[in-house]
């Protein structure tokens, strides 16, 4: 997602934009509605039982306040990831609040294990600070009733979130720490990802055993909380599987360099006419129309050739050009990030334009050429 200003309520693939922090969109996933409903069902009877002397309106208000507090806690967790990554040179793409918490996506992976581990730890650390702050307020004041219950909820929920997220298995934050540790010891990030992903699957199985299997063996019936945790375990298993697929793709993409597949291109100002564009095309290769140093269109030489030579001087080059979607402009050329960028861009056209942000040089890469290169890497 672009980090340009996105209006409140805009629908994006991951959900609805509900704000921006530092120019980075904050997105509420549709699944958050489900988690909010589950939390209300879980917490309402707790409030009703612990503060029976208050009215229904107060119970409802306290329950809703608890859900909002959790939403804010999750957001602060993700912002901690984002802010720490920015200090290390990794810009977030979006903060997404989802069914089982949230996630922060980044424009690029951090290149060193130490930085990756620090970013992973930042989220649980934020929850730990929230829990500690709520506990200090409780200790320093004589709050009782709904206010105290809300603070106790902040202490317990943030403490549990911090501890759970530090379990050493992907996709949890502790899994990213384990991945970084193996990466630092072996020099191989992919090996770290595989190890942390398999531990993540073990964690998922462990959650099911603890919250469902053992209580059933003791004769207990599953409640809404245990069912919710089983869903969380399923998401952990799915996330670990995705991490394994990412590791396989990273191995496959290792050593891939789009610059070796690129056909040189000549950059021509987007305000040029067809005469100037065709003159550049005669030098060979593609003609990329640029605006303020940014590629905006690719000249269609066949369409341009159909314009009579006498009319080309007064015809804008854009009249015989195919507009480029922003995702078709790539500044990353190597490894898995490049492959993922090409995969995202193929929905908008059969080519991508490789741009060197330092020199402004451009090259055109056929999506099929990348697919062939990846296919060759799959063959033994």
PLY file of the C-alpha trace (Angstrom):
ply
format ascii 1.0
element vertex 380
property float x
property float y
property float z
element edge 379
property int vertex1
property int vertex2
end_header
0.00 0.00 0.00
1.23 3.47 -0.78
2.03 5.65 2.20
0.35 8.65 0.60
-2.67 10.12 2.44
-5.61 7.73 2.42
-9.04 9.01 3.47
-10.81 7.69 6.55
-13.10 4.81 5.68
-11.31 3.92 2.44
-11.63 0.20 1.66
-8.25 -1.43 1.04
-7.45 -5.16 0.60
-6.74 -5.61 4.33
-9.79 -3.71 5.63
-10.92 -0.14 6.25
-8.57 2.77 6.88
-9.42 4.29 10.27
-6.52 6.71 10.57
-2.84 7.33 9.96
0.18 7.50 12.25
3.27 9.15 10.85
1.78 8.88 7.35
1.27 5.11 7.72
-2.35 3.91 7.35
-4.04 2.21 10.29
-6.41 -0.44 8.96
-9.27 -2.21 10.75
-9.75 -5.69 9.32
-13.34 -7.03 9.03
-12.35 -9.85 11.41
-11.97 -7.29 14.21
-15.78 -7.05 14.38
-15.81 -10.75 15.27
-13.20 -10.41 17.98
-15.04 -7.41 19.45
-18.26 -9.45 19.63
-16.40 -12.37 21.26
-14.79 -10.07 23.82
-18.12 -8.49 24.70
-19.67 -11.93 25.23
-16.72 -13.03 27.37
-16.28 -9.89 29.46
-19.91 -8.79 30.03
-20.78 -11.62 32.47
-17.45 -11.07 34.26
-18.27 -7.38 34.85
-21.81 -8.26 35.85
-20.56 -10.79 38.41
-17.76 -8.65 39.89
-19.70 -5.39 40.19
-23.30 -6.53 40.72
-24.39 -3.29 42.38
-24.10 -1.14 39.24
-26.76 -0.78 36.59
-26.89 -2.44 33.20
-25.75 0.72 31.43
-22.58 0.81 33.54
-21.88 -2.87 32.88
-22.29 -2.31 29.14
-20.13 0.83 29.25
-17.38 -0.97 31.18
-17.46 -3.88 28.74
-17.22 -1.58 25.73
-14.43 0.39 27.42
-12.52 -2.86 27.94
-12.83 -3.74 24.23
-11.67 -0.25 23.24
-8.76 -0.53 25.68
-7.70 -3.78 24.04
-7.96 -2.19 20.60
-5.70 0.66 21.72
-3.28 -1.82 23.33
-3.03 -3.80 20.10
-2.45 -0.60 18.14
0.31 0.49 20.53
1.87 -2.98 20.15
1.96 -2.57 16.36
3.16 1.03 16.54
6.05 -0.15 18.72
7.03 -2.56 15.95
6.73 0.20 13.35
8.58 2.92 15.24
11.47 0.64 16.17
11.74 -0.58 12.58
11.83 3.01 11.31
14.74 3.76 13.64
16.57 0.86 11.95
15.73 1.89 8.39
12.62 -0.22 7.77
9.51 1.76 6.82
6.12 0.24 7.70
3.54 -0.08 4.93
0.44 -0.37 7.13
-0.74 -1.23 10.64
-3.60 -3.76 10.54
-5.86 -4.65 13.48
-7.17 -8.17 12.95
-9.08 -11.03 14.56
-6.24 -12.23 16.76
-4.55 -8.93 17.38
-2.78 -7.22 14.54
0.23 -7.13 12.30
2.53 -4.57 10.77
3.65 -5.01 7.19
6.90 -3.46 6.01
8.16 -2.25 2.65
11.31 -4.35 3.06
12.85 -6.81 5.49
15.54 -5.63 7.86
18.92 -6.90 6.68
20.38 -7.95 10.07
19.21 -10.41 12.75
19.82 -7.99 15.61
17.50 -5.38 14.15
14.86 -7.99 13.36
14.93 -9.25 16.96
14.68 -5.74 18.41
11.64 -4.93 16.26
9.99 -8.21 17.32
10.56 -7.56 21.04
9.27 -3.97 20.83
5.62 -5.06 20.53
5.45 -7.26 23.67
7.53 -4.65 25.51
4.82 -2.07 24.78
2.18 -4.39 26.24
4.39 -4.97 29.28
4.67 -1.22 29.83
0.89 -0.80 29.55
0.35 -3.57 32.11
2.93 -2.03 34.45
1.40 1.43 34.06
-2.10 0.18 34.83
-0.78 -1.67 37.89
0.99 1.44 39.17
-2.21 3.46 38.83
-4.08 0.80 40.82
-1.41 0.85 43.53
-1.32 4.65 43.70
-5.08 5.21 43.85
-8.07 3.91 45.75
-10.12 3.08 42.69
-12.92 0.56 43.02
-15.83 -0.68 40.97
-15.78 -0.47 37.14
-12.69 1.75 37.03
-10.60 -0.69 39.04
-11.99 -3.62 37.04
-10.98 -1.93 33.80
-7.44 -1.36 35.10
-7.19 -4.95 36.33
-8.34 -6.01 32.86
-5.56 -3.89 31.33
-2.96 -5.48 33.61
-4.06 -9.07 32.97
-4.80 -8.79 29.24
-1.63 -6.88 28.36
0.47 -9.16 30.56
-0.97 -12.24 28.86
-0.55 -10.72 25.38
3.09 -9.89 26.11
3.82 -13.36 27.48
1.94 -15.21 24.74
3.59 -13.22 21.97
7.03 -14.07 23.33
6.47 -17.81 22.86
9.29 -18.96 20.52
7.38 -19.87 17.37
6.35 -18.08 14.21
4.23 -16.10 13.52
4.50 -14.85 17.13
7.03 -12.18 18.04
9.02 -14.71 20.02
9.25 -16.74 16.83
10.84 -13.78 15.07
13.34 -13.55 17.93
14.13 -17.28 17.55
14.43 -16.82 13.78
16.90 -13.98 14.35
18.90 -16.05 16.84
19.30 -19.00 14.44
20.02 -16.51 11.64
22.78 -14.89 13.72
24.31 -18.26 14.66
24.20 -19.81 11.18
24.30 -16.78 8.90
21.20 -18.19 7.15
17.89 -16.38 7.66
15.94 -19.10 5.86
17.19 -21.73 8.29
16.00 -19.52 11.14
12.58 -19.13 9.53
12.18 -22.90 9.09
13.21 -23.63 12.69
10.90 -20.97 14.15
8.01 -22.05 11.93
8.18 -25.67 13.07
8.34 -24.52 16.71
5.32 -22.36 15.90
3.40 -25.47 14.85
4.39 -27.14 18.13
3.11 -24.07 20.02
-0.18 -24.27 18.11
-0.60 -27.94 19.06
0.32 -27.11 22.66
-2.39 -24.45 22.85
-5.03 -26.93 21.67
-3.84 -29.52 24.19
-3.89 -27.06 27.11
-7.19 -25.28 26.41
-9.22 -28.12 24.88
-7.81 -31.65 25.16
-6.81 -31.62 28.85
-10.08 -30.00 30.03
-12.06 -32.57 28.00
-10.09 -35.39 29.62
-11.02 -33.93 33.02
-14.68 -33.91 32.03
-15.01 -30.16 31.42
-17.04 -28.72 28.58
-15.46 -26.24 26.15
-16.53 -22.67 26.79
-16.40 -19.65 24.50
-12.90 -18.76 25.73
-11.45 -22.18 24.92
-13.11 -22.19 21.49
-11.58 -18.78 20.83
-8.14 -20.05 21.83
-8.53 -23.03 19.50
-9.20 -20.55 16.69
-6.06 -18.69 17.72
-4.14 -21.99 17.56
-5.49 -22.60 14.07
-4.26 -19.16 13.01
-0.86 -19.92 14.55
-0.66 -23.16 12.56
-1.65 -21.32 9.39
0.88 -18.54 10.04
3.64 -21.10 10.64
2.75 -22.78 7.36
2.95 -19.45 5.57
6.38 -18.88 7.11
7.53 -22.25 5.75
6.27 -21.31 2.29
8.09 -17.98 2.57
11.29 -19.81 3.49
10.93 -22.04 0.42
10.32 -19.04 -1.79
13.30 -17.24 -0.29
15.54 -20.23 -1.06
14.20 -20.36 -4.59
14.70 -16.64 -5.12
18.20 -16.53 -3.63
20.63 -15.10 -6.16
17.89 -13.87 -8.50
18.75 -10.43 -9.92
16.16 -8.69 -12.10
18.89 -6.51 -13.58
20.17 -9.56 -15.47
16.71 -10.03 -17.00
16.11 -6.36 -17.81
16.10 -4.92 -21.32
17.70 -1.43 -21.30
15.23 1.43 -21.61
15.57 5.05 -22.66
13.89 7.62 -20.44
12.01 10.37 -22.26
10.13 13.25 -20.68
6.39 12.57 -20.53
5.73 15.96 -22.17
7.72 15.00 -25.28
6.00 14.47 -28.61
6.00 11.27 -30.66
8.80 12.55 -32.89
11.18 12.76 -29.93
9.99 9.44 -28.48
10.42 7.58 -31.78
13.88 9.07 -32.21
14.80 7.62 -28.80
13.24 4.28 -29.77
15.54 3.98 -32.78
18.47 3.68 -30.38
17.05 0.30 -29.38
15.25 -1.02 -26.34
12.14 0.36 -24.70
11.12 3.97 -24.23
9.89 4.86 -20.75
8.07 8.17 -20.30
9.05 9.83 -17.04
7.57 12.64 -15.04
9.77 14.31 -12.40
12.12 11.32 -12.60
9.33 8.78 -12.04
8.28 6.38 -14.86
4.62 6.91 -15.75
4.14 5.12 -19.09
5.76 2.77 -21.60
5.78 3.75 -25.27
3.93 1.32 -27.55
6.20 1.47 -30.60
3.73 -0.42 -32.78
0.96 2.07 -32.01
3.39 4.99 -32.44
4.48 3.61 -35.83
0.90 3.83 -37.10
0.90 7.61 -36.65
1.89 9.32 -39.95
5.43 10.77 -39.73
4.13 14.24 -40.51
1.77 14.17 -37.56
4.18 12.90 -34.94
5.68 16.30 -34.10
2.34 17.56 -32.79
1.19 14.34 -31.12
1.99 13.78 -27.45
4.04 10.67 -26.81
1.49 9.66 -24.16
-1.06 9.14 -26.95
0.81 6.01 -28.01
1.89 4.87 -24.54
0.56 2.44 -21.94
0.22 3.94 -18.49
2.17 2.20 -15.73
0.58 1.30 -12.42
2.70 2.32 -9.39
3.20 -1.37 -8.56
4.88 -1.83 -11.94
7.70 0.48 -10.85
10.28 -1.55 -8.94
13.24 -0.20 -7.00
14.19 -3.58 -5.50
16.00 -5.95 -7.85
17.15 -8.99 -5.92
15.87 -11.94 -3.93
12.42 -12.67 -2.59
11.34 -8.99 -2.25
11.87 -8.56 -6.00
9.90 -11.72 -6.81
7.05 -10.62 -4.54
7.02 -7.19 -6.17
6.80 -8.74 -9.64
3.99 -11.04 -8.46
2.03 -8.03 -7.18
2.66 -6.08 -10.40
1.59 -8.81 -12.82
-2.06 -7.99 -12.13
-1.50 -4.65 -13.85
0.53 -5.67 -16.91
2.97 -8.11 -18.46
6.06 -6.01 -17.71
7.67 -4.15 -14.83
10.02 -1.18 -14.99
13.15 -1.43 -12.89
14.22 1.97 -11.60
17.58 2.72 -10.00
16.66 5.54 -7.57
20.28 6.71 -7.39
21.00 7.08 -11.11
17.49 7.24 -12.58
18.38 4.47 -15.04
15.53 2.22 -16.10
15.10 -1.24 -17.56
12.06 -3.27 -18.58
11.55 -6.81 -17.32
9.00 -9.23 -18.74
6.98 -11.01 -16.05
7.29 -14.23 -18.05
11.09 -13.93 -17.95
10.96 -13.87 -14.14
8.64 -16.89 -14.15
11.06 -18.79 -16.43
14.00 -17.90 -14.19
12.13 -19.12 -11.11
11.06 -22.29 -12.93
14.65 -23.02 -13.84
15.59 -22.72 -10.18
12.94 -25.27 -9.24
14.41 -27.89 -11.58
17.18 -30.07 -10.08
0 1
1 2
2 3
3 4
4 5
5 6
6 7
7 8
8 9
9 10
10 11
11 12
12 13
13 14
14 15
15 16
16 17
17 18
18 19
19 20
20 21
21 22
22 23
23 24
24 25
25 26
26 27
27 28
28 29
29 30
30 31
31 32
32 33
33 34
34 35
35 36
36 37
37 38
38 39
39 40
40 41
41 42
42 43
43 44
44 45
45 46
46 47
47 48
48 49
49 50
50 51
51 52
52 53
53 54
54 55
55 56
56 57
57 58
58 59
59 60
60 61
61 62
62 63
63 64
64 65
65 66
66 67
67 68
68 69
69 70
70 71
71 72
72 73
73 74
74 75
75 76
76 77
77 78
78 79
79 80
80 81
81 82
82 83
83 84
84 85
85 86
86 87
87 88
88 89
89 90
90 91
91 92
92 93
93 94
94 95
95 96
96 97
97 98
98 99
99 100
100 101
101 102
102 103
103 104
104 105
105 106
106 107
107 108
108 109
109 110
110 111
111 112
112 113
113 114
114 115
115 116
116 117
117 118
118 119
119 120
120 121
121 122
122 123
123 124
124 125
125 126
126 127
127 128
128 129
129 130
130 131
131 132
132 133
133 134
134 135
135 136
136 137
137 138
138 139
139 140
140 141
141 142
142 143
143 144
144 145
145 146
146 147
147 148
148 149
149 150
150 151
151 152
152 153
153 154
154 155
155 156
156 157
157 158
158 159
159 160
160 161
161 162
162 163
163 164
164 165
165 166
166 167
167 168
168 169
169 170
170 171
171 172
172 173
173 174
174 175
175 176
176 177
177 178
178 179
179 180
180 181
181 182
182 183
183 184
184 185
185 186
186 187
187 188
188 189
189 190
190 191
191 192
192 193
193 194
194 195
195 196
196 197
197 198
198 199
199 200
200 201
201 202
202 203
203 204
204 205
205 206
206 207
207 208
208 209
209 210
210 211
211 212
212 213
213 214
214 215
215 216
216 217
217 218
218 219
219 220
220 221
221 222
222 223
223 224
224 225
225 226
226 227
227 228
228 229
229 230
230 231
231 232
232 233
233 234
234 235
235 236
236 237
237 238
238 239
239 240
240 241
241 242
242 243
243 244
244 245
245 246
246 247
247 248
248 249
249 250
250 251
251 252
252 253
253 254
254 255
255 256
256 257
257 258
258 259
259 260
260 261
261 262
262 263
263 264
264 265
265 266
266 267
267 268
268 269
269 270
270 271
271 272
272 273
273 274
274 275
275 276
276 277
277 278
278 279
279 280
280 281
281 282
282 283
283 284
284 285
285 286
286 287
287 288
288 289
289 290
290 291
291 292
292 293
293 294
294 295
295 296
296 297
297 298
298 299
299 300
300 301
301 302
302 303
303 304
304 305
305 306
306 307
307 308
308 309
309 310
310 311
311 312
312 313
313 314
314 315
315 316
316 317
317 318
318 319
319 320
320 321
321 322
322 323
323 324
324 325
325 326
326 327
327 328
328 329
329 330
330 331
331 332
332 333
333 334
334 335
335 336
336 337
337 338
338 339
339 340
340 341
341 342
342 343
343 344
344 345
345 346
346 347
347 348
348 349
349 350
350 351
351 352
352 353
353 354
354 355
355 356
356 357
357 358
358 359
359 360
360 361
361 362
362 363
363 364
364 365
365 366
366 367
367 368
368 369
369 370
370 371
371 372
372 373
373 374
374 375
375 376
376 377
377 378
378 379
